[in-house]
Amino acid sequence: MPVQKSRRTPSTRGKRRVHDRLAKPALSIDPQSGETHLRHRITPDGFYRGKRVIEKPVESEGEE
């Protein structure tokens, strides 16, 4: 059974673990609407890079 030759110091252990943290998602602000959204994705209002790419459906209140 393998046995380590010498004990790892907390400093060495920390150097190895420094890259294990989770990265925060990259966010962008749309220049047209000012909304914050994930990179390379459209905003909830349908804008991408300042241009409207998807029209939101018109919500009617009285139809039922």
N, CA, C and O atoms as a CHARMM CRD file, in Angstrom:
* protein
*
  256
    1    1 MET  N      0.83700  -1.18100   0.00000 PROA 1      0.00000
    2    1 MET  CA     0.00000   0.00000   0.00000 PROA 1      0.00000
    3    1 MET  C      0.88400   1.24700   0.00000 PROA 1      0.00000
    4    1 MET  O      1.84400   1.32000   0.76700 PROA 1      0.00000
    5    2 PRO  N      0.57200   2.22800  -0.85000 PROA 2      0.00000
    6    2 PRO  CA     1.42800   3.42000  -0.91500 PROA 2      0.00000
    7    2 PRO  C      1.29600   4.29400   0.32900 PROA 2      0.00000
    8    2 PRO  O      0.20800   4.47900   0.87400 PROA 2      0.00000
    9    3 VAL  N      2.41800   4.81400   0.74900 PROA 3      0.00000
   10    3 VAL  CA     2.47300   5.70300   1.90400 PROA 3      0.00000
   11    3 VAL  C      3.26700   6.93500   1.49400 PROA 3      0.00000
   12    3 VAL  O      4.32900   6.82200   0.88200 PROA 3      0.00000
   13    4 GLN  N      2.75100   8.10900   1.83300 PROA 4      0.00000
   14    4 GLN  CA     3.45200   9.33100   1.42800 PROA 4      0.00000
   15    4 GLN  C      4.77600   9.46200   2.16600 PROA 4      0.00000
   16    4 GLN  O      4.91100   9.02800   3.31000 PROA 4      0.00000
   17    5 LYS  N      5.75300  10.06800   1.49200 PROA 5      0.00000
   18    5 LYS  CA     7.08400  10.19000   2.06500 PROA 5      0.00000
   19    5 LYS  C      7.13100  11.28400   3.12400 PROA 5      0.00000
   20    5 LYS  O      7.75300  11.11700   4.17300 PROA 5      0.00000
   21    6 SER  N      6.47000  12.40800   2.84400 PROA 6      0.00000
   22    6 SER  CA     6.44700  13.50100   3.81800 PROA 6      0.00000
   23    6 SER  C      5.09800  14.21500   3.73500 PROA 6      0.00000
   24    6 SER  O      4.38700  14.14500   2.73200 PROA 6      0.00000
   25    7 ARG  N      4.78300  14.88800   4.80600 PROA 7      0.00000
   26    7 ARG  CA     3.49200  15.56100   4.92500 PROA 7      0.00000
   27    7 ARG  C      3.43300  16.79900   4.02200 PROA 7      0.00000
   28    7 ARG  O      4.40900  17.53800   3.89500 PROA 7      0.00000
   29    8 ARG  N      2.27000  17.00900   3.40100 PROA 8      0.00000
   30    8 ARG  CA     2.05300  18.20700   2.59200 PROA 8      0.00000
   31    8 ARG  C      1.73800  19.38800   3.49500 PROA 8      0.00000
   32    8 ARG  O      0.91500  19.26600   4.40300 PROA 8      0.00000
   33    9 THR  N      2.36600  20.50900   3.26800 PROA 9      0.00000
   34    9 THR  CA     2.10300  21.69600   4.07700 PROA 9      0.00000
   35    9 THR  C      0.79900  22.33800   3.63400 PROA 9      0.00000
   36    9 THR  O      0.36000  22.12800   2.50400 PROA 9      0.00000
   37   10 PRO  N      0.17200  23.12000   4.51200 PROA 10     0.00000
   38   10 PRO  CA    -1.05400  23.82900   4.10500 PROA 10     0.00000
   39   10 PRO  C     -0.82800  24.77400   2.92200 PROA 10     0.00000
   40   10 PRO  O     -1.73200  24.99200   2.11500 PROA 10     0.00000
   41   11 SER  N      0.36800  25.32800   2.82600 PROA 11     0.00000
   42   11 SER  CA     0.68300  26.22500   1.71500 PROA 11     0.00000
   43   11 SER  C      0.65300  25.47000   0.37800 PROA 11     0.00000
   44   11 SER  O      0.06600  25.94800  -0.59300 PROA 11     0.00000
   45   12 THR  N      1.27500  24.31000   0.33300 PROA 12     0.00000
   46   12 THR  CA     1.30500  23.50400  -0.88700 PROA 12     0.00000
   47   12 THR  C     -0.09500  23.01500  -1.23900 PROA 12     0.00000
   48   12 THR  O     -0.48400  23.00500  -2.40700 PROA 12     0.00000
   49   13 ARG  N     -0.84900  22.60700  -0.21500 PROA 13     0.00000
   50   13 ARG  CA    -2.22400  22.17300  -0.44000 PROA 13     0.00000
   51   13 ARG  C     -3.05700  23.30800  -1.02400 PROA 13     0.00000
   52   13 ARG  O     -3.85500  23.08200  -1.93400 PROA 13     0.00000
   53   14 GLY  N     -2.88300  24.52600  -0.51300 PROA 14     0.00000
   54   14 GLY  CA    -3.62200  25.67500  -1.01600 PROA 14     0.00000
   55   14 GLY  C     -3.26000  26.03200  -2.44300 PROA 14     0.00000
   56   14 GLY  O     -4.12500  26.44100  -3.21700 PROA 14     0.00000
   57   15 LYS  N     -1.99000  25.88400  -2.80200 PROA 15     0.00000
   58   15 LYS  CA    -1.55800  26.16800  -4.17900 PROA 15     0.00000
   59   15 LYS  C     -2.22700  25.22300  -5.17500 PROA 15     0.00000
   60   15 LYS  O     -2.54600  25.61300  -6.29800 PROA 15     0.00000
   61   16 ARG  N     -2.43400  23.98800  -4.75300 PROA 16     0.00000
   62   16 ARG  CA    -3.08400  23.01800  -5.62400 PROA 16     0.00000
   63   16 ARG  C     -4.57200  23.32000  -5.75000 PROA 16     0.00000
   64   16 ARG  O     -5.14900  23.16000  -6.82500 PROA 16     0.00000
   65   17 ARG  N     -5.19700  23.75800  -4.65600 PROA 17     0.00000
   66   17 ARG  CA    -6.63500  23.97100  -4.63600 PROA 17     0.00000
   67   17 ARG  C     -7.07400  25.32000  -5.17000 PROA 17     0.00000
   68   17 ARG  O     -8.27600  25.56300  -5.27800 PROA 17     0.00000
   69   18 VAL  N     -6.17000  26.18800  -5.50000 PROA 18     0.00000
   70   18 VAL  CA    -6.53200  27.55500  -5.87300 PROA 18     0.00000
   71   18 VAL  C     -7.40800  27.60100  -7.13100 PROA 18     0.00000
   72   18 VAL  O     -8.17800  28.54600  -7.30300 PROA 18     0.00000
   73   19 HSD  N     -7.30700  26.61800  -7.99400 PROA 19     0.00000
   74   19 HSD  CA    -8.07600  26.61000  -9.23500 PROA 19     0.00000
   75   19 HSD  C     -9.39400  25.85300  -9.11700 PROA 19     0.00000
   76   19 HSD  O    -10.11900  25.73300 -10.10500 PROA 19     0.00000
   77   20 ASP  N     -9.71700  25.34400  -7.94000 PROA 20     0.00000
   78   20 ASP  CA   -10.91800  24.54000  -7.76200 PROA 20     0.00000
   79   20 ASP  C    -12.18200  25.35400  -7.53400 PROA 20     0.00000
   80   20 ASP  O    -13.27400  24.78800  -7.49000 PROA 20     0.00000
   81   21 ARG  N    -12.06100  26.65400  -7.38900 PROA 21     0.00000
   82   21 ARG  CA   -13.23900  27.47100  -7.10500 PROA 21     0.00000
   83   21 ARG  C    -14.11600  27.59900  -8.35200 PROA 21     0.00000
   84   21 ARG  O    -13.65200  27.39700  -9.47400 PROA 21     0.00000
   85   22 LEU  N    -15.38000  27.93400  -8.14100 PROA 22     0.00000
   86   22 LEU  CA   -16.30900  28.10500  -9.25100 PROA 22     0.00000
   87   22 LEU  C    -16.17200  29.50600  -9.82800 PROA 22     0.00000
   88   22 LEU  O    -16.02300  30.47800  -9.08800 PROA 22     0.00000
   89   23 ALA  N    -16.22200  29.60300 -11.13100 PROA 23     0.00000
   90   23 ALA  CA   -16.13700  30.90700 -11.79400 PROA 23     0.00000
   91   23 ALA  C    -17.51500  31.54800 -11.83800 PROA 23     0.00000
   92   23 ALA  O    -18.52400  30.86000 -11.99400 PROA 23     0.00000
   93   24 LYS  N    -17.55500  32.86400 -11.70100 PROA 24     0.00000
   94   24 LYS  CA   -18.81600  33.57800 -11.80900 PROA 24     0.00000
   95   24 LYS  C    -19.19900  33.68200 -13.28300 PROA 24     0.00000
   96   24 LYS  O    -18.31800  33.77700 -14.13700 PROA 24     0.00000
   97   25 PRO  N    -20.48900  33.66600 -13.59700 PROA 25     0.00000
   98   25 PRO  CA   -20.89100  33.75900 -14.99600 PROA 25     0.00000
   99   25 PRO  C    -20.58000  35.14500 -15.56900 PROA 25     0.00000
  100   25 PRO  O    -20.69400  36.15800 -14.87800 PROA 25     0.00000
  101   26 ALA  N    -20.18700  35.16800 -16.84000 PROA 26     0.00000
  102   26 ALA  CA   -19.88200  36.42900 -17.51100 PROA 26     0.00000
  103   26 ALA  C    -21.18800  37.12000 -17.88300 PROA 26     0.00000
  104   26 ALA  O    -22.03300  36.53100 -18.55700 PROA 26     0.00000
  105   27 LEU  N    -21.35500  38.35900 -17.45000 PROA 27     0.00000
  106   27 LEU  CA   -22.57600  39.11300 -17.70800 PROA 27     0.00000
  107   27 LEU  C    -22.28800  40.28700 -18.61700 PROA 27     0.00000
  108   27 LEU  O    -21.18200  40.82700 -18.61900 PROA 27     0.00000
  109   28 SER  N    -23.28500  40.68000 -19.38800 PROA 28     0.00000
  110   28 SER  CA   -23.20200  41.84000 -20.26100 PROA 28     0.00000
  111   28 SER  C    -24.40200  42.74200 -20.02000 PROA 28     0.00000
  112   28 SER  O    -25.43300  42.31200 -19.50300 PROA 28     0.00000
  113   29 ILE  N    -24.24500  43.99500 -20.40500 PROA 29     0.00000
  114   29 ILE  CA   -25.34500  44.95200 -20.33500 PROA 29     0.00000
  115   29 ILE  C    -25.70300  45.32500 -21.76500 PROA 29     0.00000
  116   29 ILE  O    -24.85100  45.78100 -22.52800 PROA 29     0.00000
  117   30 ASP  N    -26.96100  45.13100 -22.12100 PROA 30     0.00000
  118   30 ASP  CA   -27.42100  45.44600 -23.47700 PROA 30     0.00000
  119   30 ASP  C    -27.42800  46.95800 -23.66600 PROA 30     0.00000
  120   30 ASP  O    -27.98500  47.67300 -22.83300 PROA 30     0.00000
  121   31 PRO  N    -26.81900  47.46600 -24.75000 PROA 31     0.00000
  122   31 PRO  CA   -26.77000  48.92400 -24.94100 PROA 31     0.00000
  123   31 PRO  C    -28.13400  49.54500 -25.24400 PROA 31     0.00000
  124   31 PRO  O    -28.35700  50.71400 -24.93000 PROA 31     0.00000
  125   32 GLN  N    -29.03800  48.79300 -25.84000 PROA 32     0.00000
  126   32 GLN  CA   -30.34200  49.34100 -26.20600 PROA 32     0.00000
  127   32 GLN  C    -31.28900  49.40200 -25.02100 PROA 32     0.00000
  128   32 GLN  O    -31.88000  50.44700 -24.75100 PROA 32     0.00000
  129   33 SER  N    -31.43800  48.29700 -24.31600 PROA 33     0.00000
  130   33 SER  CA   -32.42000  48.23900 -23.23100 PROA 33     0.00000
  131   33 SER  C    -31.80300  48.43100 -21.85500 PROA 33     0.00000
  132   33 SER  O    -32.52300  48.72800 -20.90200 PROA 33     0.00000
  133   34 GLY  N    -30.47500  48.26900 -21.72200 PROA 34     0.00000
  134   34 GLY  CA   -29.81700  48.43200 -20.43600 PROA 34     0.00000
  135   34 GLY  C    -29.97600  47.24000 -19.51300 PROA 34     0.00000
  136   34 GLY  O    -29.66000  47.33900 -18.32700 PROA 34     0.00000
  137   35 GLU  N    -30.45800  46.11400 -20.02500 PROA 35     0.00000
  138   35 GLU  CA   -30.66400  44.92000 -19.20400 PROA 35     0.00000
  139   35 GLU  C    -29.37800  44.12500 -19.07400 PROA 35     0.00000
  140   35 GLU  O    -28.55700  44.10300 -19.99100 PROA 35     0.00000
  141   36 THR  N    -29.20500  43.47500 -17.93400 PROA 36     0.00000
  142   36 THR  CA   -28.08300  42.58300 -17.71000 PROA 36     0.00000
  143   36 THR  C    -28.49000  41.18500 -18.15100 PROA 36     0.00000
  144   36 THR  O    -29.57700  40.70900 -17.82500 PROA 36     0.00000
  145   37 HSD  N    -27.59400  40.53000 -18.90200 PROA 37     0.00000
  146   37 HSD  CA   -27.89600  39.18800 -19.41200 PROA 37     0.00000
  147   37 HSD  C    -26.60500  38.40900 -19.54300 PROA 37     0.00000
  148   37 HSD  O    -25.51800  38.98500 -19.49100 PROA 37     0.00000
  149   38 LEU  N    -26.71900  37.08500 -19.71400 PROA 38     0.00000
  150   38 LEU  CA   -25.55900  36.25000 -19.94400 PROA 38     0.00000
  151   38 LEU  C    -24.96200  36.55400 -21.31200 PROA 38     0.00000
  152   38 LEU  O    -25.68000  36.93100 -22.23800 PROA 38     0.00000
  153   39 ARG  N    -23.65900  36.39100 -21.43800 PROA 39     0.00000
  154   39 ARG  CA   -22.98300  36.66500 -22.70200 PROA 39     0.00000
  155   39 ARG  C    -23.49500  35.73000 -23.79600 PROA 39     0.00000
  156   39 ARG  O    -23.81100  34.57000 -23.53300 PROA 39     0.00000
  157   40 HSD  N    -23.57400  36.23800 -25.01600 PROA 40     0.00000
  158   40 HSD  CA   -23.96700  35.49100 -26.20600 PROA 40     0.00000
  159   40 HSD  C    -25.38300  34.93200 -26.11100 PROA 40     0.00000
  160   40 HSD  O    -25.69000  33.90700 -26.72000 PROA 40     0.00000
  161   41 ARG  N    -26.23500  35.59400 -25.35700 PROA 41     0.00000
  162   41 ARG  CA   -27.64300  35.20400 -25.25900 PROA 41     0.00000
  163   41 ARG  C    -28.49800  36.45700 -25.31400 PROA 41     0.00000
  164   41 ARG  O    -28.04500  37.54600 -24.96000 PROA 41     0.00000
  165   42 ILE  N    -29.73200  36.29800 -25.76000 PROA 42     0.00000
  166   42 ILE  CA   -30.60300  37.45700 -25.87400 PROA 42     0.00000
  167   42 ILE  C    -31.13000  37.85800 -24.50200 PROA 42     0.00000
  168   42 ILE  O    -31.14600  37.05700 -23.56800 PROA 42     0.00000
  169   43 THR  N    -31.56200  39.11300 -24.39700 PROA 43     0.00000
  170   43 THR  CA   -32.14500  39.59800 -23.15000 PROA 43     0.00000
  171   43 THR  C    -33.59000  39.10100 -23.05900 PROA 43     0.00000
  172   43 THR  O    -34.14000  38.63600 -24.05700 PROA 43     0.00000
  173   44 PRO  N    -34.20800  39.19200 -21.88700 PROA 44     0.00000
  174   44 PRO  CA   -35.61400  38.77600 -21.77100 PROA 44     0.00000
  175   44 PRO  C    -36.55900  39.58200 -22.66600 PROA 44     0.00000
  176   44 PRO  O    -37.64200  39.10500 -23.00300 PROA 44     0.00000
  177   45 ASP  N    -36.16100  40.79400 -23.05200 PROA 45     0.00000
  178   45 ASP  CA   -36.99600  41.60500 -23.94700 PROA 45     0.00000
  179   45 ASP  C    -36.77700  41.28000 -25.42200 PROA 45     0.00000
  180   45 ASP  O    -37.48500  41.81400 -26.27600 PROA 45     0.00000
  181   46 GLY  N    -35.80700  40.41300 -25.74300 PROA 46     0.00000
  182   46 GLY  CA   -35.59700  39.99000 -27.12400 PROA 46     0.00000
  183   46 GLY  C    -34.51100  40.76400 -27.85000 PROA 46     0.00000
  184   46 GLY  O    -34.47800  40.73300 -29.08000 PROA 46     0.00000
  185   47 PHE  N    -33.61900  41.46000 -27.14800 PROA 47     0.00000
  186   47 PHE  CA   -32.53500  42.20900 -27.78300 PROA 47     0.00000
  187   47 PHE  C    -31.25100  41.40400 -27.76700 PROA 47     0.00000
  188   47 PHE  O    -30.98900  40.66200 -26.82000 PROA 47     0.00000
  189   48 TYR  N    -30.44400  41.54700 -28.81700 PROA 48     0.00000
  190   48 TYR  CA   -29.11400  40.95900 -28.88400 PROA 48     0.00000
  191   48 TYR  C    -28.20300  41.96000 -29.56100 PROA 48     0.00000
  192   48 TYR  O    -28.43400  42.33900 -30.70900 PROA 48     0.00000
  193   49 ARG  N    -27.16500  42.39200 -28.85500 PROA 49     0.00000
  194   49 ARG  CA   -26.19600  43.37400 -29.33800 PROA 49     0.00000
  195   49 ARG  C    -26.87300  44.64400 -29.82300 PROA 49     0.00000
  196   49 ARG  O    -26.48100  45.21000 -30.84300 PROA 49     0.00000
  197   50 GLY  N    -27.89200  45.09700 -29.09300 PROA 50     0.00000
  198   50 GLY  CA   -28.54300  46.35400 -29.40400 PROA 50     0.00000
  199   50 GLY  C    -29.64200  46.28200 -30.44500 PROA 50     0.00000
  200   50 GLY  O    -30.26300  47.30500 -30.73500 PROA 50     0.00000
  201   51 LYS  N    -29.90900  45.12400 -31.01700 PROA 51     0.00000
  202   51 LYS  CA   -30.95000  44.97900 -32.04200 PROA 51     0.00000
  203   51 LYS  C    -32.01300  44.01300 -31.54700 PROA 51     0.00000
  204   51 LYS  O    -31.70800  43.03000 -30.87000 PROA 51     0.00000
  205   52 ARG  N    -33.26100  44.29900 -31.88800 PROA 52     0.00000
  206   52 ARG  CA   -34.34900  43.39500 -31.50600 PROA 52     0.00000
  207   52 ARG  C    -34.34300  42.21100 -32.46600 PROA 52     0.00000
  208   52 ARG  O    -34.45100  42.38300 -33.68000 PROA 52     0.00000
  209   53 VAL  N    -34.21600  41.00500 -31.90700 PROA 53     0.00000
  210   53 VAL  CA   -34.17300  39.80400 -32.73200 PROA 53     0.00000
  211   53 VAL  C    -35.43400  38.96400 -32.57900 PROA 53     0.00000
  212   53 VAL  O    -35.75000  38.16300 -33.45900 PROA 53     0.00000
  213   54 ILE  N    -36.16200  39.13500 -31.46900 PROA 54     0.00000
  214   54 ILE  CA   -37.39900  38.40000 -31.25200 PROA 54     0.00000
  215   54 ILE  C    -38.45800  39.37900 -30.77800 PROA 54     0.00000
  216   54 ILE  O    -38.24000  40.14300 -29.83700 PROA 54     0.00000
  217   55 GLU  N    -39.60000  39.34700 -31.43500 PROA 55     0.00000
  218   55 GLU  CA   -40.72000  40.19200 -31.01800 PROA 55     0.00000
  219   55 GLU  C    -41.47200  39.48400 -29.89800 PROA 55     0.00000
  220   55 GLU  O    -41.80100  38.30300 -30.01100 PROA 55     0.00000
  221   56 LYS  N    -41.73900  40.20700 -28.82600 PROA 56     0.00000
  222   56 LYS  CA   -42.53000  39.62600 -27.73700 PROA 56     0.00000
  223   56 LYS  C    -43.98800  39.59900 -28.15700 PROA 56     0.00000
  224   56 LYS  O    -44.46700  40.55600 -28.76500 PROA 56     0.00000
  225   57 PRO  N    -44.70500  38.52600 -27.84800 PROA 57     0.00000
  226   57 PRO  CA   -46.13000  38.47200 -28.19800 PROA 57     0.00000
  227   57 PRO  C    -46.91400  39.51300 -27.38500 PROA 57     0.00000
  228   57 PRO  O    -46.60200  39.78900 -26.22700 PROA 57     0.00000
  229   58 VAL  N    -47.91400  40.06600 -28.01700 PROA 58     0.00000
  230   58 VAL  CA   -48.73400  41.06900 -27.35900 PROA 58     0.00000
  231   58 VAL  C    -49.66100  40.37100 -26.36100 PROA 58     0.00000
  232   58 VAL  O    -50.38800  39.44400 -26.71700 PROA 58     0.00000
  233   59 GLU  N    -49.62400  40.82000 -25.13300 PROA 59     0.00000
  234   59 GLU  CA   -50.44700  40.21900 -24.08800 PROA 59     0.00000
  235   59 GLU  C    -51.77500  40.95800 -24.03000 PROA 59     0.00000
  236   59 GLU  O    -51.80700  42.16400 -23.78600 PROA 59     0.00000
  237   60 SER  N    -52.87500  40.23500 -24.25600 PROA 60     0.00000
  238   60 SER  CA   -54.18500  40.85100 -24.16200 PROA 60     0.00000
  239   60 SER  C    -54.81400  40.50000 -22.83300 PROA 60     0.00000
  240   60 SER  O    -54.76900  39.34600 -22.40700 PROA 60     0.00000
  241   61 GLU  N    -55.40500  41.48900 -22.17100 PROA 61     0.00000
  242   61 GLU  CA   -55.93700  41.28100 -20.83100 PROA 61     0.00000
  243   61 GLU  C    -57.35800  40.73700 -20.82100 PROA 61     0.00000
  244   61 GLU  O    -57.69100  39.93900 -19.94500 PROA 61     0.00000
  245   62 GLY  N    -58.21600  41.14100 -21.76900 PROA 62     0.00000
  246   62 GLY  CA   -59.62200  40.81000 -21.70700 PROA 62     0.00000
  247   62 GLY  C    -60.05000  39.55800 -22.45000 PROA 62     0.00000
  248   62 GLY  O    -61.22000  39.18600 -22.36600 PROA 62     0.00000
  249   63 GLU  N    -59.17500  38.90000 -23.16200 PROA 63     0.00000
  250   63 GLU  CA   -59.57700  37.73100 -23.94900 PROA 63     0.00000
  251   63 GLU  C    -59.60400  36.48300 -23.08700 PROA 63     0.00000
  252   63 GLU  O    -58.60000  36.12000 -22.47500 PROA 63     0.00000
  253   64 GLU  N    -60.76800  35.82100 -23.04000 PROA 64     0.00000
  254   64 GLU  CA   -60.90700  34.51700 -22.40000 PROA 64     0.00000
  255   64 GLU  C    -62.27100  33.99700 -22.57800 PROA 64     0.00000
  256   64 GLU  O    -62.58100  32.90400 -22.10500 PROA 64     0.00000
